[in-house]
Amino acid sequence: MAASAARQHETRALLRAHLKAASGYRHLTRHCPICYRLQRLAMEPSAPGPTRTPGPAAPPPTAEDRGPTAE
């Protein structure tokens, strides 16, 4: 999880650096392929963590567990 957060932080830093460098050149963010790709990378959800294997299933409740029934 820390690696994906570091990658996302680095991507955002690259985007900020690119925008700062290009700001003096009438840079149009919406037409820039570099900005587009960096924004897509920065907005990606982080990679899913390790999957957990399910433990043993709980037994179904019995009549005693349910309590009295209204009849």
N, C-alpha and C positions, 0 to 999 in steps of 0.2 A: 504494500500500500504506500509506503514511503517513497518507493521508486516512481510510482505513477504520479504522486504529488510533486515530486522533484521535476519530473518530465514536464508536467503541466506548468509549473512555475517557470521553468526554463523557456518554454514556448511563449508564454506571456511576455517574458523579458525580451525575447527576440522580436516579438511584435512591437513592443514599445521602442526598441532600438531602431527598428526599420522605420517606424513612423517619425521618430525624431530626426533621423538622417534624411528622410525624404520630404520633410515639411517645407523646406525652402524651395522646392521645385514644383509647386502647384500640384502636389500629390493628390490623386483622387483614389481614396481607399476602396470605393466600390468597384473600380475598374482594375485594381492592382491584383494580379494573380498571387503574388507573395503574401499580401495582406489577407486575401481570401483564404489561402491555405493555412496560414498561421492562426487566423481566427477560428477556423474549423478545428484545428488541433487543440487550441486552448479551450474550446467549448465542449470537447468530447468528454463524456462521463469517464471517470477514472475506471481503470480495469477492475473487474470483479475480483474480490478476494478469494482465497482458497475455499473451495466448496467443502462443506461439512458433510460427513456421511451420517445418515440418520441412525439414531440409536434404536434399541428394540422398541417396538410399538407398545403402548400401554394397553393393558387388557380392557375389553369393553366393560362398562359399568354393569354391575349385577343388580338384581331387584333390591337387595339390602342397601346398596349405595344410592339408589334413587329416592329413598324415603317413602313415606306413606302416599298412597294415591287417593284422590278424591273420586269416589264412585257414586 
